[in-house]
Amino acid sequence: MRIDLRPLLTTRPVLRVLYWFIRLYLGTIRLKVENEKQWMDVVEGGGRVLLCTWHQQFFSAIRYFRKYRKWHPALMISKSKDGEMIAGVAQRTGWNPVRGSSSNNGKEALADMVQSLKKNGLAAHILDGPRGPAGKIKAGVIRLALDSDAVIVPFHVEAENAWYFHSWDRFMAPKPFSRVILRYGNCISVQGIETDEQFEESRLSMEKTMLPFLVTPADLEEIRLKEAAATIS
């Protein structure tokens, strides 16, 4: 008989421990942040910014993203049990979890995200989450930016040494004391889109921009072979 421990993991005491464990764990990495000022100037000047990345790579940014808590930024998180844990950590980091996904309460969650982004100027979105497929950008990021009159700022994370889980997204966790780069892209405006064709072109363009930063199973196999060769030599 298999026991589901996820209800226990979403209790307040456990979430508090999980939050501090993540903070302490990520405190060991040597993080370098690049190209942050460009989009922060937009928010501080009264504009709106939607940060986005692959589901694979958001973990490394959790501790650093506490820096943005003064804006009470929103983040859409699924209503699953796993989402409950993520929401608990996000809330303790100073973020506003909006519960929903494309398959559950999506329309209402998107409306709440738009309202929060218009009010506070900053939000974040997972491009291919919560269930993938990996590397496929969902339409929600374009719709959210359009409805809130926000620019999109994609970011990605590169880790010198990392573990990759056997999950649909090959979830990445940097190894302790690893060098990690959090790199923001330039601001992308999607305003002016009027047709379904223009909408799809914008989605595909962003997908093309972000795909090179996604670590795929083929990439992991290449890394494994290089490590094996180095061990032999």
Secondary structure, DSSP 8 states (H G I E B T S, - for coil): -----HHHHTSHHHHHHHHHHHHHHHTTSEEEEES-HHHHHHHHTT--EEEEE-GGGSGGGTTGGGGGGGG--EEEE-SSHHHHHHHHHHHHTT-EEEE-BTTBSHHHHHHHHHHHHHHHSEEEEESSTTT--TT---THHHHHHHHHT-EEEEEEEEESSEEE-SSTT--EEE-TT-EEEEEE---B--TT--SHHHHHHHHHHHHHHHGGGS--HHHHHHHHHHHHHHHH-
